[in-house]
Amino acid sequence: MDRNTILGAALIFAILIGFSYFNKPSEKQIEAAKHTRDSIEQVQALDQKEISKVAKLDSIQALAVTSFKGDSLNLSAENALKEKFGVFASASVGKEKFNVIENNLIKVTFSNKGGRIYSVELKNFKTYDQKPLVLFEGNTSKFGLNFFAQNRSIETEAFFFTPSDSVADLVLKGPEVKKGREGIEKFNTGNGDSKAFSMKLFAGEGKYIEYKYSLSYNSYLVGFEVNTKGMDKVITTNSNYLNLNWNIKVPRQEKKSNMGEDKYTTIYYKYQDDAVDKISTGKSGKENLRTKTKWISFKQLFFASTLIADEAFPTADIKTDLTNLDPKYVGSFNADIALPYEGKESESIKMKFYFGPSHYNTLKQYGFSLENQINLGYIIVRQVNQWLIIPTFNFLRRFIDNFGIIILLLTVLIKLLTFPFTYKSYHSQAKMKALKPEIDEINAKFGKEKALEKQQATMALYKKAGVNPMGGCLPMLFQFPVLIAMFFFFPTSIELRQQSFLWATDLSTYDSIMTLPFTIPLGFGDHVSLFCLLMTITTIISTYLNSQTQNTEAMPGMKTMMYIMPVMFLFILNSYASGLSYYYFLANVFTIGQMYVFRWMVDEDKIRAQIMINRKKPVVKSKFQQKLEDMSKQKGIQPRK
């Protein structure tokens, strides 16, 4: 090794020694690094239970939580939070606390974490297994605003709000309200005395987002306001909307059934200037609402959680995720709603929640077309339910508490109303039966090859005899809407919920007298409903008696179809509301009784004698009949005289 090499190595060593000495950290820097390392070790030492409490926070917030004592944070954690959350840093750490406000109908629990409604309990209702009925719970729900502030994405649900000084557990009391008459007594629609409190998310001196809630006695409405103060200096200036994200897992409230709660759970919504619509039921789905929307409702079979805009929501994205496999939850709902924001120094967005039963008269009292989220059928059928079935049902409820008796009386009233149409239908069928010998003669004369001539001859016979072939069908058209209206009314009628009658413990769901060790497909299920079985038996008897007054030989397949239909309905209705099967059973019993009364009232021999007299009278041709004959002559077919 030469002299120059040794000298170079010595210089490099001297430089390294000098660099290490002059860049040695100070005692303060060493202490800060040690404190940060100790904080990280504390986070790593947390047990799994503590980690779950801060699972929604990122690593910086978790570090801050471990170093948070009283009202102070260590310097490194505070700086990290400021870097992550900016002006919201101080609100990112705290302890979750709850407040309750309740009236005689609902109990609402609020959390300072996110400033949101944590859970809602309906005090006058129970689940199918007699537990408190909670529409949603905080650990399975989300509710908060999302926006950009100082180039940071802010989700208010992760921050701690400061309650107003007046916050306390509030129980609103008033005069005693008679229970068990939901929709008959008048509920408070928000104009009476109420209690209110607020929670604020601060973003510095004089800058905050406020959630203000209010509740009145005897009301299912919870007032909700989003107020901003000085946020124009915080929120990104090009923001036209604040995104409100509302997500809940839907707890199962009713006994599991494919034709029950799973069938009716979905999201309903109403456009500001249009009708109520919904995501298709029975399966998962989503909709992008690009027209102003008045309200969005998380709707189950008998209960609803609805957010109503004071004016309108500009846009919204809604989604349902349903499952039949979870015994505890029906599925989940999600709504991402745009709230209008103009970037002013102070703004207020007013809304309200409806947390309550899906009861027609109750929802109607609050307005906003909320009652249209109850599936009562379409067009004519819905009108029958609105103007006939529901008013009659509520009238009977004023005097009778037994719902089995109410359904019985409702059946009697409907049968009395439709009696003239039923009698006319039977009388028309008797006339058709009296012409059976002449009809058989025409069929034998023309056969299948001359269908047009046979039809003309048959119509000419009806004309001479004074028989209207549609006379037996037209009266049934008046009864059919009532029959279908009941199909929609009973499964969605909350009045029947948990009401027992005879062996049926709950008229709003199926009555099981036998549980099968296997599941029968096509909707039958793994049980046997006695009311449905009785309905099927009486339908077959009614069909047999009715076939004796009809001429089914002209349509051989019709007779077979008449007996197949009751069996099909056995499979369809076995898992439906037992109240519906009970009504159809009663209707069949009365129909069978009516047939025997009609047989006593109608003299078939006298009818045939009158028909023979009518055949001898000259026939006055209508313009329509004359036109048909002229068309037949042009085709070379001679009409029957």
Backbone hydrogen bonds, N-H to C=O, Kabsch-Sander energy under -0.5 kcal/mol:
donor,donor_aa,acceptor,acceptor_aa,energy
6,I,2,D,-1.6
7,L,3,R,-2.0
8,G,4,N,-2.2
9,A,5,T,-2.1
10,A,6,I,-1.8
11,L,7,L,-1.9
12,I,8,G,-2.2
13,F,9,A,-2.0
14,A,10,A,-2.0
15,I,11,L,-2.3
16,L,12,I,-2.1
17,I,13,F,-2.1
18,G,14,A,-2.2
19,F,15,I,-2.5
20,S,16,L,-2.2
21,Y,17,I,-1.7
22,F,18,G,-2.5
23,N,19,F,-1.5
24,K,21,Y,-1.1
30,I,26,S,-2.2
31,E,27,E,-2.1
32,A,28,K,-2.1
33,A,29,Q,-2.2
34,K,30,I,-2.1
35,H,31,E,-2.2
36,T,32,A,-2.2
37,R,33,A,-2.3
38,D,34,K,-2.4
39,S,35,H,-2.1
40,I,36,T,-2.2
41,E,37,R,-2.1
42,Q,38,D,-1.7
43,V,39,S,-2.0
44,Q,40,I,-2.2
45,A,41,E,-1.5
46,L,42,Q,-0.6
46,L,43,V,-1.1
51,I,47,D,-2.0
52,S,48,Q,-1.9
53,K,49,K,-0.9
54,V,50,E,-0.7
54,V,51,I,-1.0
55,A,52,S,-1.1
57,L,54,V,-1.3
62,A,58,D,-2.3
63,L,59,S,-2.1
64,A,60,I,-2.0
65,V,61,Q,-2.5
66,T,62,A,-1.8
67,S,63,L,-1.2
68,F,64,A,-0.5
68,F,65,V,-0.9
69,K,67,S,-0.6
69,K,72,S,-2.0
72,S,69,K,-2.1
78,E,74,N,-2.4
79,N,75,L,-2.3
80,A,76,S,-2.1
81,L,77,A,-2.3
82,K,78,E,-2.2
83,E,79,N,-2.0
84,K,80,A,-1.9
85,F,81,L,-3.5
86,G,82,K,-1.6
88,F,85,F,-1.9
89,A,86,G,-1.7
91,A,88,F,-0.8
92,S,89,A,-1.6
93,V,90,S,-0.6
99,N,110,F,-2.1
101,I,108,V,-2.4
102,E,170,L,-2.8
103,N,106,I,-2.1
107,K,121,E,-2.5
108,V,101,I,-2.5
109,T,107,K,-0.5
109,T,119,S,-2.5
110,F,99,N,-3.5
111,S,116,R,-2.4
112,N,97,K,-2.2
114,G,112,N,-1.0
114,G,159,F,-2.6
116,R,111,S,-0.5
118,Y,109,T,-2.9
118,Y,116,R,-0.6
119,S,109,T,-1.5
120,V,136,F,-1.1
121,E,107,K,-2.6
122,L,133,L,-2.4
123,K,105,L,-2.4
123,K,121,E,-0.7
124,N,105,L,-0.6
125,F,122,L,-1.2
127,T,131,K,-2.7
128,Y,253,Q,-2.0
130,Q,127,T,-2.2
133,L,122,L,-0.6
133,L,125,F,-1.1
134,V,132,P,-0.9
135,L,120,V,-2.4
135,L,133,L,-0.5
136,F,120,V,-0.6
140,T,137,E,-1.6
141,S,138,G,-1.4
142,K,247,N,-3.3
144,G,245,N,-1.6
146,N,243,N,-2.9
147,F,154,I,-1.9
149,A,152,R,-2.6
150,Q,234,V,-0.9
152,R,149,A,-1.0
154,I,147,F,-3.2
154,I,152,R,-0.6
156,T,145,L,-2.5
156,T,154,I,-0.5
158,A,155,E,-1.9
159,F,156,T,-1.8
160,F,91,A,-3.4
161,F,112,N,-3.8
161,F,159,F,-0.6
162,T,200,K,-3.4
164,S,198,S,-2.4
167,V,164,S,-1.8
170,L,100,V,-2.2
170,L,168,A,-0.6
172,L,102,E,-3.7
172,L,170,L,-0.6
181,R,178,K,-0.5
184,I,181,R,-2.9
185,E,181,R,-1.3
188,N,218,N,-2.7
195,K,215,L,-2.5
197,F,213,Y,-1.9
199,M,211,Y,-2.1
200,K,162,T,-2.4
201,L,209,I,-3.1
202,F,200,K,-0.7
203,A,204,G,-0.6
203,A,207,K,-3.0
207,K,204,G,-1.8
208,Y,229,K,-2.2
209,I,201,L,-2.2
210,E,227,N,-3.6
211,Y,199,M,-2.9
212,K,210,E,-0.6
212,K,225,E,-2.4
213,Y,197,F,-2.7
214,S,223,G,-1.5
215,L,195,K,-2.3
216,S,221,L,-0.6
217,Y,193,D,-1.0
219,S,216,S,-0.9
222,V,353,F,-2.4
223,G,214,S,-2.2
223,G,221,L,-0.5
224,F,351,M,-2.3
225,E,212,K,-2.2
226,V,349,I,-2.6
227,N,210,E,-2.7
227,N,225,E,-0.6
228,T,347,E,-2.5
229,K,208,Y,-2.3
230,G,345,E,-3.2
233,K,230,G,-1.2
234,V,231,M,-1.4
235,I,231,M,-2.9
236,T,148,F,-2.6
239,S,236,T,-1.7
240,N,238,N,-0.5
242,L,339,L,-2.4
243,N,146,N,-1.9
244,L,242,L,-0.5
244,L,337,I,-3.8
245,N,144,G,-2.8
245,N,243,N,-0.6
246,W,244,L,-0.6
246,W,335,A,-2.8
247,N,142,K,-2.5
248,I,333,F,-1.8
249,K,140,T,-1.7
250,V,331,G,-2.9
252,R,328,K,-2.9
260,G,257,S,-1.6
262,D,257,S,-0.9
263,K,260,G,-0.8
264,Y,260,G,-1.1
265,T,261,E,-1.3
266,T,299,K,-2.3
268,Y,266,T,-0.5
268,Y,297,S,-2.2
269,Y,277,D,-2.6
270,K,295,W,-2.0
271,Y,275,A,-1.2
272,Q,292,K,-2.8
274,D,271,Y,-1.2
277,D,269,Y,-3.1
279,I,267,I,-2.0
282,G,262,D,-0.5
282,G,265,T,-0.5
283,K,280,S,-0.6
285,G,320,T,-1.4
287,E,318,I,-2.2
289,L,287,E,-0.7
289,L,316,A,-3.1
290,R,288,N,-0.9
293,T,313,F,-2.5
294,K,270,K,-3.2
295,W,270,K,-1.1
296,I,307,L,-2.0
297,S,268,Y,-3.1
298,F,305,S,-3.2
299,K,266,T,-2.1
299,K,297,S,-1.0
300,Q,303,F,-3.2
304,A,356,G,-2.4
305,S,298,F,-2.0
306,T,304,A,-0.5
306,T,354,Y,-2.6
307,L,296,I,-2.7
308,I,306,T,-0.6
308,I,352,K,-3.4
309,A,294,K,-2.9
310,D,350,K,-2.1
313,F,293,T,-3.2
316,A,289,L,-2.1
317,D,336,D,-2.2
318,I,287,E,-2.6
319,K,334,N,-2.4
320,T,285,G,-3.2
321,D,332,S,-2.5
323,T,330,V,-2.4
330,V,250,V,-2.7
331,G,250,V,-0.8
332,S,321,D,-2.1
333,F,248,I,-2.7
334,N,319,K,-2.1
335,A,246,W,-2.7
336,D,317,D,-3.1
337,I,244,L,-3.2
337,I,335,A,-0.7
338,A,315,T,-2.4
339,L,242,L,-2.7
341,Y,240,N,-2.5
347,E,228,T,-1.6
349,I,226,V,-2.5
350,K,348,S,-0.5
351,M,224,F,-3.1
352,K,308,I,-1.9
353,F,222,V,-3.0
354,Y,306,T,-2.5
355,F,220,Y,-2.3
355,F,353,F,-0.5
356,G,304,A,-1.9
356,G,354,Y,-0.5
358,S,302,F,-3.1
359,H,357,P,-1.6
363,L,359,H,-2.8
364,K,360,Y,-2.2
365,Q,361,N,-1.6
366,Y,362,T,-0.9
366,Y,363,L,-0.6
367,G,363,L,-0.6
367,G,364,K,-0.9
370,L,367,G,-1.6
372,N,369,S,-1.5
373,Q,370,L,-1.6
374,I,371,E,-1.5
375,N,373,Q,-0.6
376,L,374,I,-1.2
381,V,378,Y,-1.6
382,R,378,Y,-0.5
383,Q,379,I,-1.8
384,V,380,I,-2.2
385,N,381,V,-1.9
386,Q,382,R,-2.7
387,W,383,Q,-2.6
388,L,384,V,-1.8
389,I,384,V,-2.0
390,I,385,N,-2.6
392,T,388,L,-1.9
393,F,389,I,-2.8
394,N,390,I,-2.7
395,F,391,P,-2.1
396,L,392,T,-2.2
397,R,393,F,-1.6
398,R,394,N,-0.9
398,R,395,F,-0.8
399,F,396,L,-1.3
400,I,396,L,-1.9
403,F,401,D,-0.7
406,I,402,N,-1.9
407,I,403,F,-2.3
408,L,404,G,-1.7
409,L,405,I,-2.7
410,L,406,I,-2.6
411,T,407,I,-2.2
412,V,408,L,-2.1
413,L,409,L,-2.5
414,I,410,L,-2.2
415,K,411,T,-2.5
416,L,412,V,-2.2
417,L,413,L,-2.1
418,T,414,I,-2.1
419,F,415,K,-0.5
422,T,418,T,-2.6
423,Y,419,F,-2.9
424,K,420,P,-2.2
425,S,421,F,-2.2
426,Y,422,T,-2.4
427,H,423,Y,-2.8
428,S,424,K,-2.2
429,Q,425,S,-2.1
430,A,426,Y,-2.1
431,K,427,H,-1.7
432,M,428,S,-1.9
433,K,429,Q,-2.3
434,A,430,A,-1.9
435,L,431,K,-1.1
436,K,433,K,-1.5
439,I,435,L,-2.4
440,D,436,K,-2.6
441,E,437,P,-1.7
442,I,438,E,-2.1
443,N,439,I,-2.4
444,A,440,D,-2.1
445,K,441,E,-1.8
446,F,442,I,-2.2
447,G,443,N,-2.0
450,K,446,F,-0.9
451,A,448,K,-0.5
451,A,449,E,-0.6
454,K,450,K,-2.2
455,Q,451,A,-2.2
456,Q,452,L,-2.3
457,A,453,E,-2.4
458,T,454,K,-2.3
459,M,455,Q,-2.4
460,A,456,Q,-2.2
461,L,457,A,-2.0
462,Y,458,T,-2.3
463,K,459,M,-2.2
464,K,460,A,-2.3
465,A,461,L,-2.4
466,G,462,Y,-1.0
467,V,462,Y,-2.5
471,G,468,N,-2.2
473,C,470,M,-0.8
474,L,470,M,-2.7
477,L,473,C,-1.2
477,L,474,L,-0.8
478,F,474,L,-0.8
478,F,475,P,-0.8
479,Q,475,P,-0.9
480,F,476,M,-2.2
483,L,479,Q,-2.0
484,I,480,F,-2.4
485,A,481,P,-2.5
486,M,482,V,-1.9
487,F,483,L,-0.9
488,F,484,I,-1.2
489,F,485,A,-2.5
490,F,486,M,-1.9
492,T,488,F,-0.8
492,T,489,F,-0.5
493,S,489,F,-0.5
493,S,490,F,-1.0
494,I,492,T,-0.8
496,L,493,S,-1.3
497,R,494,I,-1.2
499,Q,496,L,-2.1
500,S,498,Q,-0.5
501,F,504,A,-2.8
504,A,501,F,-2.3
505,T,503,W,-0.6
507,L,496,L,-0.6
507,L,499,Q,-2.3
508,S,496,L,-0.7
509,T,506,D,-1.5
512,S,510,Y,-0.7
513,I,511,D,-0.6
513,I,528,V,-2.6
514,M,528,V,-0.7
516,L,514,M,-0.6
516,L,526,D,-3.0
520,I,518,F,-0.5
520,I,525,G,-2.7
524,F,521,P,-1.2
525,G,520,I,-2.1
528,V,514,M,-1.7
530,L,511,D,-0.8
530,L,528,V,-0.6
533,L,529,S,-2.0
534,L,530,L,-2.8
535,M,531,F,-2.3
536,T,532,C,-2.1
537,I,533,L,-2.3
538,T,534,L,-2.4
539,T,535,M,-2.0
540,I,536,T,-2.0
541,I,537,I,-2.0
542,S,538,T,-2.6
543,T,539,T,-2.4
544,Y,540,I,-2.2
545,L,541,I,-2.3
546,N,542,S,-2.3
547,S,543,T,-2.1
548,Q,544,Y,-0.8
548,Q,545,L,-0.5
549,T,546,N,-1.4
550,Q,547,S,-1.0
552,T,550,Q,-1.0
555,M,552,T,-0.6
558,M,555,M,-1.6
559,K,555,M,-0.7
560,T,556,P,-0.8
561,M,557,G,-2.1
562,M,558,M,-2.1
563,Y,559,K,-0.8
563,Y,560,T,-0.7
564,I,560,T,-1.4
565,M,561,M,-2.0
567,V,563,Y,-0.7
568,M,564,I,-2.1
569,F,565,M,-2.3
570,L,566,P,-1.4
571,F,567,V,-1.4
572,I,568,M,-2.0
573,L,569,F,-2.8
574,N,570,L,-0.8
576,Y,573,L,-1.2
578,S,509,T,-2.3
579,G,507,L,-2.3
580,L,577,A,-0.9
581,S,577,A,-1.4
582,Y,578,S,-2.6
583,Y,579,G,-2.0
584,Y,580,L,-2.5
585,F,581,S,-2.4
586,L,582,Y,-2.4
587,A,583,Y,-2.8
588,N,584,Y,-2.3
589,V,585,F,-2.2
590,F,586,L,-2.4
591,T,587,A,-2.2
592,I,588,N,-2.6
593,G,589,V,-2.1
594,Q,590,F,-2.6
595,M,591,T,-2.0
596,Y,592,I,-1.5
597,V,593,G,-1.8
598,F,594,Q,-3.0
599,R,595,M,-2.3
600,W,596,Y,-1.4
601,M,597,V,-1.9
602,V,598,F,-3.1
603,D,601,M,-0.5
604,E,602,V,-0.8
607,I,603,D,-1.9
608,R,604,E,-2.2
609,A,605,D,-2.2
610,Q,606,K,-2.1
611,I,607,I,-2.1
612,M,608,R,-2.3
613,I,609,A,-1.7
614,N,610,Q,-2.3
615,R,611,I,-1.8
616,K,612,M,-0.8
616,K,613,I,-0.7
617,K,613,I,-0.6
617,K,614,N,-0.8
620,V,618,P,-0.5
621,K,619,V,-0.7
626,Q,622,S,-2.7
627,K,623,K,-2.1
628,L,624,F,-2.0
629,E,625,Q,-2.2
630,D,626,Q,-2.2
631,M,627,K,-2.1
632,S,628,L,-2.0
633,K,629,E,-2.3
634,Q,630,D,-1.8
635,K,631,M,-1.1
636,G,633,K,-1.5
637,I,632,S,-2.9
638,Q,636,G,-0.6
